[in-house]
């Protein structure tokens, strides 16, 4: 049966070594699109990572930019794509190459968030000039996209209000959870695994992220310290586990805060955790704490919910939209609210069980990668 649509996908994120939310979205989207018989997808790589490229080469059609052009790849990609036989080009990351608007081929752009338009550049840890260039380029490029896909109604609202994008061009499709990776397992088995592989015996609160400014790690630490101080007589020997690949400067900043608050001995910083081990952390943790100041979505929230881990997170629109009544929502700027939520989940077993069950059901009913990919396919089809 001939393919209905030939789609070219700019897939550089797939060969990045660091696991990020954007990369996870593209990995799952590509895998699920491959299963749809009516689509033929081709992955385009601008970057070199031979081991990963070879893996995708065995399973997908691949187009590579010749090495001689690597320094200019951002500029020549649109010209290569527009000379191809693709019916449509899918940009799964909203940081678009220059001249992406060149040519008549239809273009679908996935926008994860527009924080860099709404938040001060200092809070994003980027140079002021780079921030200004990105903002100007993004506003112009996005107007040239035929269709935009995003993950939450909040991001759609931001796009329409900030960039005056026609709401009919923006489609909201919630992300998913891989049920083969994130699921509930026996708690005794999970605790044993964490103890044997990470030497963590005590109960713990868990956080995983890039630990950038918006992840609000400082208030997590302050809340945990307050929790420990308020419960010294209750024999609560809890730990705080902070996970994520961070640079030396960020590690030093966090370490200094921990030492200043005398919370260092009760905190563990783990640089990176693979998905298999992450499942065990989610299944073992007392709670997953994710009090972001802003988010486009927040994949770790639904992954932890799928593993039966109660979530403490921010009462900001994207997150409240995702969690619903399946978690405890707090003001991310008030660390004492995080502390109170920690106490509720350690003292009220009925509340804990209710939140866990709501979370598992919500993920099962609402967040599915197969459904996500099928909806993206329908958007691409309607764009042509």
N, C-alpha and C positions, 0 to 999 in steps of 0.2 A: 504494500500500500504506500503510495507516495506521501511525503510529508506535506502537511498543510502550511507549516511555517518554518522557515530557516532563520534561526536567531543567533546573532553573534553576541557573546558576553565578554566584557572586559574583566578578566579574572585574576588580576595581579594579587589580590588579597589572599588567594589560595596558596601562594608560595611564600607567604610571610611566616616566619618561624614562631612569632608570638601569637598566642591565641587571643583574639579580641571578639567583641560582640559582632562587629562588622564581618569579620572572617567567618564566624560561626553561621551567620545568616547566609552568606554566599555558598559555603560548603553544603548546607542543607538544601538550599534552593536548587543548586546545580544537580545534586543527587536526585531530588524528586522530579525535576523537569525531565531528566533523562528517562524516567519511567513512563512519560506520556508519549504514546506512540505517534501522535500527530505532529510532534516537534522534532526538528533536527537542530541540535545546539553545537556551536563551535566556540571553544574557549580561546581567548586571545591573551597571551602573556607578553608583558613588556619587560619583565624582570627575569633574572637568571636564578634558578634553583633546580638543578638538573634532576635530583632525586625525586622531588615532588612533581616536576613536569613530566618525568617518565611515567609516574603513576597515572597521571591524568591522560597522558598520551595513549596508554593501554586501554582506556575506557571511554575516551571522548575524542572528537575531532579537535585538533590543535592548530592554532596559527601563532607563530613566534615572530617577534620583531628581530631582524638580523642584528648581530652584535655591533656592526659598524654604525648602526643608527641609535644605539642605546642612549646616548646623551641627548638625542633629539626626539626620543620616542614619544614624549608627551605631545609633541607638535605634529608628528606624522601619523599617529594612530588614526585620527578621524579620516585622513585621506585614504589610508589602507582599507578601513572599514567601508568607506563609501564606494570603493572600487570593487568590493566583494559582491557575492551573490546573495547576501543576507536580505531578508525581507524587512528585518527590524534589528536594531541594535539595543541591547539591554545594558545599561550602566548601573551595576548593583551597589555602587558607592557614589555618594553625591559630590565628592571632590573630583570634578570633571576635568579632562584634559583640555588645553587650549584648542580652539577651533573645532570643538566637538559638534558644533552646530552646522558645520560645513556639509553640504550635500542634501539630497532629497529623501534619504532613507528615514523611516520613522524611528523615533528615539523614545525609549522609556527609561526614566531615571528613578532609582530607589533612594529616597531621602530618609536618613536615619534620625536626624534631628537638625535644628538650625541654631544650636546654642552659640556658635561662633558669631552669629548675627545679633544675638540678644544679650550676650554676656561680655563684660569687659575683658579685653585681651590679656590683662595681667592674671585674671582668674583661670585662663586657659593655658597659661605658661607658654605663650608664643610671642614672637617679636611684634611690635606695634605695626611696623610696615607690612609684615607678612599678613597680619590680621586684616589690615585695610585692603590689601590686594585681593585676599580671599573673599572678602565681603562684596567688593565691587564685581569681581569675576562671577561669583556664584549667583548674584542677583540677575546679572545679564544672561548667563548661560541657562539658568533654570527657566527663564521665559521662552527659551528656544526649544525646550523639551515638549514633545507631543503629549506625553502622559507622565504623571508622577505617581509613584506608589509610596506610601508611608505606613507606619505601624500603629499609630494611635490618632484618635480624633483631636487630641491636643496639638500634635505636630501639624496636622492638616489646618487647624485653626491658626497656628502661627504662620504657616505658609501663606494663607489667604489674607491675613491681616497685615503681616509685615511686608510681603512681596507683592501683594495685590494679585495673587494667582487666582484664576477662575476656579471655583470649587469643583466644577464639573470635570476638571482635568486631574483632580487629586483623588486617589482611591485609597481607602484605609483597609489594610489587610493585616490582622494580628499575626505575630510570629508564632513559632512552635517549639515543642520539646521533643527530643528524640526518645521514644519510649524504650528503645533498646539500651540506652545509657542511663537515663534518669528515671528511677522507679524505686519503690519501697523494698527494703530487704530486712531480714531479721535483725533487730537492734542489738542483740547479744553478739551476733556475728560481726556486725559493723563495728561495734566498740572494740572487739578483739582485734580486728584488722587494723584499726587506727593505733591501738596500743602497740601491736607488734611491729608496725611499719613506721610509726612516727613517735613512739615512746610517749604518747599522751594517754594518761590513765584517768585524769579527772574530767568531770563534765565541762563543756566549753560552749561559749558563744562564738559564732563564725561569721567572717566577712571575707569575700573575695572580690577583687576589682583591680583596676589599674592604679588605684589610690591617688588619682589626680584630685585637684581641689574640690571638684563637684561631688566626689564620693564621700566627703565629709568625715574622713577617718578621725580627725581631731575630736569631734563630738562623740564618736564611738568610744574612743579611749577615755574621755572625761566621764561618759555615762558608766562605763565599766568600772572605773575607779570609784565612782559614787556608789555603785552597786556593791562593791567589795566592802567599802567603809560602812555602809548601812547594814551589812549582814555578817559582820565579824563574829557575832555571838551565835549565829545560826548554823555554824559549821558548813557554810557554803564555800567550798574550795574550788570555785569555778575558774577556768582560764579563758583568755581571749585569744582566738586564733585569727591572725590577719594574713591573708594569702593573696598573691599576685606578683607578677614580675615588675619590680620597681628598680629605679636607678639608685646609685649610691647616695646622691643628695637627698632623695626622698626617704631612704632608709635612715639616714643620719637624723633627718628632721623628726621622724617618728620615734626613733630611739631616744633622742633628747627629750621629747615630750614625755615618754614613758618614764624615763629616769627622774624628770622633774616632778612627776606626779607620784613617784614611788610605786609604779605599776609594772615595772620591767619584769620582775620575777614571775608575774602571773600572766605574761603575754608571750606568745610565740609568733614569729614572723617567718612564713614559709614562702619562698620565692615563686615556685610554680608547682601546680598540682595538675596532673593529667585528668581527663574526664572520668576514667575508671575509678581513680582514687577520690575524685571530687564527689562521686556518688556516695562513697562511704562517709565522707565528712558531713554531707547534707543529712544522711540518715542517722548520724550520731549526735549532731549538734543540738543543744538546748533550744537555739533559735538562730535564724539567719538574720543578720542586722544589715540593713541597706538604706541608710537615711540620706539619700542623695539630695543635693541642692537643686539639681536639674537632671533630667534624663530624657532620651527620646523614647526608650522603652524599658529596658532593664531585664535582659534575659536571665541573669542569675535568680531573679525573683521567681519566675515560673519553673525553673529547673529545680530549685530547692523545694517549692510546693509539691512538685511531682514526686519528690523523695520523702514526703511526709514531714518536712521540716517547717515549723511555724515561722512566719516572717514578721519582722518588725521593720517598717519602712515609712517613707515620707508621705504626707498628706497632700502632695502636689499632684496636679491633674493627670499627667501621664501614668503615674504609679497607682493612684487611686482608681483610675480607669482599668488597670490591669488586675489589681488585687480584689477589688470589690469588697465583700465582707469576709474574705479568706485570709485576713491578717490583721495586725494591729498597726494603725496609721498614727504617726506622730508628727509634731512640728520639728523638722530637721534642725532648726536653729535653737531648739530648747533641749539640751542634753538630758535634763532631768526627766523629760517625757520618755526618752529611751530607757532610762533607768527604771522608771515605773513599769514599763512594758516588760522589761527583763524580769522584774519581780513577779508580775502577774503570771508569766509563763512558767516560772519555777515553783509557784505556790498554788496555782489554780489548775488542777489536772483536768477538770471538766472544760474549762475555757481552752486549754491547750488541745484537748482531743477534738473539740468542735472546730477550731481553726485548722487543724491538720486535715480533718475530713472534708471541710469546705474547700481547702486548697487542692487536694487530690482530685475532687470532682470538677472543680473549675478548670484545671489544666486539661483534664480528659475531655471536657465538653467544648472548650474554647480555643486551645492552643495546640495546633497540629501542623507539622511541616508539610505533609502531603496536601492538606487543605490549602495551606499557604501557597504552595507551588501551583496548584490548580487554579487558584484565583489570579495569580500573576499571569499564568497562561491565558486566562480569559481576558484579562486587561490587555495583554499584547495582541491577542486576536482582534479585539474590538478597536484597537488603535489603527490597524491596517485599513 
